[in-house]
């Protein structure tokens, strides 16, 4: 059904917006509620009461893990203070998503952007470098740099990485996400770290092209690009030996658990000993506690972040995070 309606919906979205080069994710994002509902109707009709039963057989090879813990990834924005960064580390977080590519003077000067990024990375690393964690292969905290497509050349990215090496931070960078604008066609295989695709990975076809350009990880977003497309994307990446991980798009608690169902079964990315997931709803919604109370299993032990991780108990797997239950 997804394959039948998606092309028509995408064409309608282009007509509606008047944007002929509209990103496919615009349409996919709008399809998420209907897609989720269709999967749950399919489950009811076929007597399926668990997420494992939903995974089509042809895609099951992509979901072989069963993590007991998922590292929750907090977002370090341009304005997050160093005191807040330290507070997160003291709370047990092991992976930090750091926004880079700041145009602080709003003048488009890429050299100033690079200098700002270097300074920001140095400041954050000075706070985090001595913390330890059992969840990474280095025993140190992990950095996930999100460039938002702001860089223009490999040389400029390499200068940032050379700087990271000079301050002793390079071994802690497990991901560099979307360094270049979408459709730039820049081959990233020469960069010495794992470069991840997110916004540019709209479909399984995109994934094949991006992996061909040297991308070594794919951000999976069932809560933004539908479960149907996410199964396709994960399968395409797995066939080429490239790991996926689950990122967020500021969603409510129940959609976070749709995401967790995927993240719990994805093999760990290089540098991590457990799965990862980026849930940024608590940082962006004003009334998160009320939203939590409307979750169908509000007291589920897998829902809160404890010492920087989600603990995925047997009940999480038995109840599939509550996604099959009726929400309030």
C-alpha positions as CSV (number, residue, x, y, z in Angstrom):
1,X,0.0,0.0,0.0
2,X,2.9,2.4,0.8
3,X,4.5,1.8,-2.6
4,X,1.1,2.4,-4.3
5,X,0.3,5.7,-2.6
6,X,3.7,7.4,-1.9
7,X,4.5,8.6,-5.5
8,X,1.1,10.2,-5.8
9,X,1.4,11.9,-2.3
10,X,4.8,13.2,-3.2
11,X,3.5,14.7,-6.5
12,X,0.6,16.3,-4.6
13,X,3.0,17.7,-2.1
14,X,5.0,19.4,-4.9
15,X,1.8,20.8,-6.4
16,X,0.6,22.0,-3.0
17,X,3.8,23.8,-2.1
18,X,4.8,24.9,-5.6
19,X,8.2,23.5,-5.0
20,X,9.3,21.2,-7.9
21,X,12.5,20.1,-6.1
22,X,10.7,19.4,-2.8
23,X,12.5,17.0,-0.5
24,X,10.8,13.6,-0.5
25,X,11.0,13.6,3.3
26,X,8.4,16.4,3.3
27,X,5.8,14.0,2.0
28,X,7.2,11.0,4.1
29,X,6.8,13.1,7.3
30,X,3.2,13.7,6.6
31,X,2.6,10.0,5.9
32,X,4.0,8.8,9.3
33,X,0.6,8.6,11.2
34,X,-1.2,6.8,8.4
35,X,1.7,4.4,7.8
36,X,1.9,3.6,11.5
37,X,-1.8,3.0,11.6
38,X,-1.7,0.7,8.6
39,X,1.1,-1.4,10.1
40,X,-1.0,-1.8,13.3
41,X,-4.1,-2.7,11.3
42,X,-2.0,-5.3,9.5
43,X,-0.9,-6.6,12.8
44,X,-4.4,-7.0,14.1
45,X,-5.6,-8.7,11.0
46,X,-2.7,-11.2,11.2
47,X,-2.7,-11.8,14.9
48,X,0.7,-10.1,15.4
49,X,1.2,-8.6,18.9
50,X,4.9,-7.9,18.8
51,X,7.3,-5.7,16.8
52,X,9.4,-8.7,15.7
53,X,6.4,-10.1,14.0
54,X,5.9,-6.9,12.0
55,X,9.3,-7.0,10.4
56,X,9.0,-8.4,6.9
57,X,11.1,-11.6,6.3
58,X,13.1,-9.9,3.6
59,X,14.2,-7.2,6.0
60,X,14.9,-9.3,9.2
61,X,18.6,-9.5,8.5
62,X,18.9,-5.8,9.3
63,X,17.4,-6.2,12.8
64,X,19.5,-8.9,14.5
65,X,20.4,-7.1,17.8
66,X,18.6,-7.2,21.1
67,X,20.1,-4.4,23.1
68,X,19.6,-4.3,26.9
69,X,20.5,-0.6,26.8
70,X,20.3,2.3,24.4
71,X,22.5,5.3,24.9
72,X,20.3,8.4,24.8
73,X,22.0,11.2,22.8
74,X,21.4,14.7,24.1
75,X,21.6,17.6,21.6
76,X,24.3,20.2,22.2
77,X,23.1,23.2,20.4
78,X,25.1,26.4,19.5
79,X,23.7,27.9,22.7
80,X,24.1,25.0,25.2
81,X,26.4,26.3,27.9
82,X,29.5,24.4,29.1
83,X,27.9,24.1,32.5
84,X,25.0,22.3,30.9
85,X,27.4,20.1,29.0
86,X,29.1,19.1,32.2
87,X,25.8,18.5,33.9
88,X,24.8,16.0,31.1
89,X,28.2,14.2,31.5
90,X,27.7,14.1,35.3
91,X,24.3,12.5,34.7
92,X,25.9,9.6,32.8
93,X,25.4,10.4,29.1
94,X,27.9,8.7,26.9
95,X,27.2,10.2,23.5
96,X,26.9,13.9,22.7
97,X,25.4,15.3,19.5
98,X,27.2,18.5,18.9
99,X,25.9,21.0,16.4
100,X,28.6,22.6,14.2
101,X,28.5,24.8,11.2
102,X,27.5,28.0,13.0
103,X,27.1,31.2,11.0
104,X,27.3,33.3,14.1
105,X,27.6,36.6,12.3
106,X,25.0,35.7,9.6
107,X,27.4,36.6,6.9
108,X,28.1,33.2,5.3
109,X,31.8,33.4,6.0
110,X,32.9,29.8,5.9
111,X,36.4,30.5,7.3
112,X,34.8,32.1,10.4
113,X,32.5,29.2,10.6
114,X,35.4,26.7,10.7
115,X,37.2,28.8,13.4
116,X,34.0,28.9,15.4
117,X,33.6,25.2,15.1
118,X,37.2,24.6,16.2
119,X,36.8,26.8,19.2
120,X,33.5,25.2,20.2
121,X,34.9,21.7,19.9
122,X,37.9,22.7,21.9
123,X,35.7,24.1,24.7
124,X,33.4,21.1,24.8
125,X,36.3,18.7,24.7
126,X,38.0,20.5,27.6
127,X,34.9,19.7,29.6
128,X,34.4,16.1,28.5
129,X,37.8,14.6,27.8
130,X,38.4,13.1,31.3
131,X,35.0,11.4,31.7
132,X,34.9,7.6,31.4
133,X,32.0,5.4,30.2
134,X,31.6,1.6,29.8
135,X,29.6,2.0,26.6
136,X,32.2,3.0,24.1
137,X,35.2,1.0,22.7
138,X,37.6,3.7,23.9
139,X,36.2,4.0,27.4
140,X,35.8,7.8,26.7
141,X,32.7,9.8,25.9
142,X,31.6,9.8,22.2
143,X,31.1,12.8,20.0
144,X,28.6,12.9,17.2
145,X,29.1,16.1,15.1
146,X,26.2,17.4,13.1
147,X,27.3,19.8,10.4
148,X,23.8,20.5,8.8
149,X,25.3,20.4,5.3
150,X,27.2,23.7,6.1
151,X,30.7,22.7,4.8
152,X,31.7,23.2,1.2
153,X,34.9,21.2,0.6
154,X,36.7,18.1,1.8
155,X,39.7,20.3,2.6
156,X,37.7,22.4,5.1
157,X,36.3,19.4,6.8
158,X,39.8,17.9,7.0
159,X,41.0,21.0,8.7
160,X,38.4,20.6,11.4
161,X,39.4,16.9,11.8
162,X,43.1,17.8,11.9
163,X,42.3,20.3,14.6
164,X,40.3,17.6,16.5
165,X,43.4,15.4,16.3
166,X,45.6,18.1,17.6
167,X,43.6,18.5,20.8
168,X,43.2,14.8,21.3
169,X,39.5,14.6,20.4
170,X,39.5,12.7,17.1
171,X,39.3,9.2,18.6
172,X,36.1,10.3,20.4
173,X,34.3,11.3,17.2
174,X,32.1,8.3,16.3
175,X,30.0,10.2,13.7
176,X,30.2,13.2,11.4
177,X,26.7,13.8,10.0
178,X,25.9,15.5,6.7
179,X,29.0,17.7,6.3
180,X,27.9,18.8,2.8
181,X,24.8,20.1,1.1
182,X,22.4,17.6,-0.2
183,X,23.2,16.5,-3.8
184,X,26.7,17.9,-3.6
185,X,28.1,14.6,-4.9
186,X,31.2,14.9,-2.8
187,X,33.0,11.6,-2.1
188,X,33.7,11.4,1.6
189,X,35.6,8.1,1.6
190,X,39.0,9.8,2.2
191,X,37.8,11.2,5.6
192,X,39.3,9.3,8.5
193,X,36.0,8.9,10.5
194,X,32.6,7.5,10.1
195,X,30.5,10.0,8.0
196,X,26.8,9.6,8.3
197,X,23.9,10.5,6.1
198,X,20.6,11.8,7.5
199,X,18.6,14.4,5.7
200,X,19.9,13.3,2.3
201,X,18.9,9.7,2.9
202,X,15.2,9.9,1.8
203,X,15.0,6.4,0.3
204,X,16.8,3.1,-0.3
205,X,17.9,4.5,-3.7
206,X,19.5,7.5,-2.0
207,X,21.2,5.1,0.5
208,X,22.9,3.1,-2.3
209,X,24.2,6.3,-3.9
210,X,25.4,7.8,-0.6
211,X,27.3,4.6,0.4
212,X,28.9,4.7,-3.0
213,X,30.2,8.2,-2.1
214,X,31.8,6.8,1.1
215,X,29.1,7.3,3.7
216,X,29.5,4.7,6.4
217,X,26.4,5.1,8.5
218,X,22.8,6.0,7.9
219,X,20.5,7.8,10.3
220,X,17.2,5.9,10.4
221,X,14.0,7.8,11.1
222,X,10.9,5.7,11.2
223,X,9.2,8.6,13.0
224,X,10.0,11.0,10.2
225,X,10.3,8.9,7.0
226,X,7.7,6.1,7.9
227,X,8.3,2.6,9.1
228,X,7.8,1.4,5.5
229,X,10.6,3.4,4.1
230,X,12.8,2.8,7.1
231,X,12.6,-1.0,6.5
232,X,13.7,-0.4,3.0
233,X,16.6,2.0,4.0
234,X,17.9,-0.4,6.7
235,X,17.8,-3.3,4.3
236,X,19.7,-1.4,1.6
237,X,22.4,-0.3,4.1
238,X,22.7,-3.8,5.6
239,X,23.3,-5.4,2.2
240,X,26.3,-3.1,1.8
241,X,27.6,-3.6,5.3
242,X,26.8,-0.1,6.5
243,X,25.2,0.3,10.0
244,X,22.1,2.4,10.8
245,X,21.2,4.2,14.0
246,X,18.0,6.0,15.1
247,X,17.8,9.8,15.2
248,X,14.9,11.9,16.3
249,X,12.8,14.7,14.9
250,X,11.3,16.0,18.2
251,X,8.4,13.6,18.6
252,X,6.0,12.6,21.4
253,X,6.8,9.8,23.9
254,X,4.9,7.1,22.0
255,X,6.7,7.9,18.7
256,X,10.0,7.7,20.7
257,X,9.1,4.1,21.5
258,X,8.3,3.4,17.8
259,X,11.9,4.6,17.3
260,X,13.2,2.5,20.2
261,X,11.7,-0.7,18.6
262,X,14.0,-0.1,15.6
263,X,17.0,1.1,17.6
264,X,16.8,-1.9,20.0
265,X,17.4,-4.3,17.1
266,X,20.0,-2.4,15.0
267,X,23.6,-3.5,15.5
268,X,25.8,-1.0,17.3
269,X,27.6,1.6,15.2
270,X,31.5,1.5,15.2
271,X,32.9,2.8,18.5
272,X,29.8,1.9,20.6
273,X,29.2,-1.2,22.6
274,X,25.4,-0.6,22.9
275,X,22.7,0.8,20.6
276,X,22.0,4.5,20.4
277,X,19.0,6.7,20.0
278,X,18.5,10.5,19.9
279,X,15.4,11.5,21.7
280,X,15.2,15.3,21.8
281,X,11.5,15.7,22.7
282,X,12.2,16.6,26.4
283,X,14.5,19.4,25.2
284,X,12.0,20.9,22.9
285,X,8.5,20.3,24.2
286,X,7.2,22.6,27.0
287,X,4.8,20.1,28.5
288,X,6.8,16.8,28.2
289,X,5.5,15.4,31.6
290,X,1.9,15.7,30.5
291,X,2.7,14.1,27.2
292,X,4.4,11.2,29.1
293,X,1.2,10.7,31.1
294,X,-0.7,10.0,27.9
295,X,1.6,7.2,26.9
296,X,-0.3,3.8,26.9
297,X,2.3,2.4,29.4
298,X,3.3,5.6,31.3
299,X,5.1,3.7,34.0
300,X,7.2,1.5,31.6
301,X,10.7,1.1,33.0
302,X,12.1,1.6,29.5
303,X,10.7,5.2,29.2
304,X,12.9,7.3,31.4
305,X,16.6,8.0,30.8
306,X,18.6,6.6,33.7
307,X,22.3,7.4,33.9
308,X,22.3,8.4,30.3
309,X,20.7,5.2,28.9
310,X,17.3,3.7,28.3
311,X,17.1,0.3,30.1
312,X,15.3,-2.1,27.8
313,X,13.9,-4.7,30.1
314,X,12.1,-7.9,29.0
315,X,8.8,-6.0,29.3
316,X,9.9,-3.6,26.7
317,X,10.3,-6.4,24.2
318,X,7.2,-8.2,25.4
319,X,5.1,-5.0,25.0
320,X,7.0,-3.6,22.1
321,X,7.3,-0.3,24.0
322,X,3.5,0.0,24.2
323,X,3.1,0.7,20.5
324,X,0.3,-1.9,20.1
325,X,-1.7,-0.5,23.0
326,X,-4.3,2.3,22.8
327,X,-3.0,5.7,23.8
328,X,-5.1,8.2,25.8
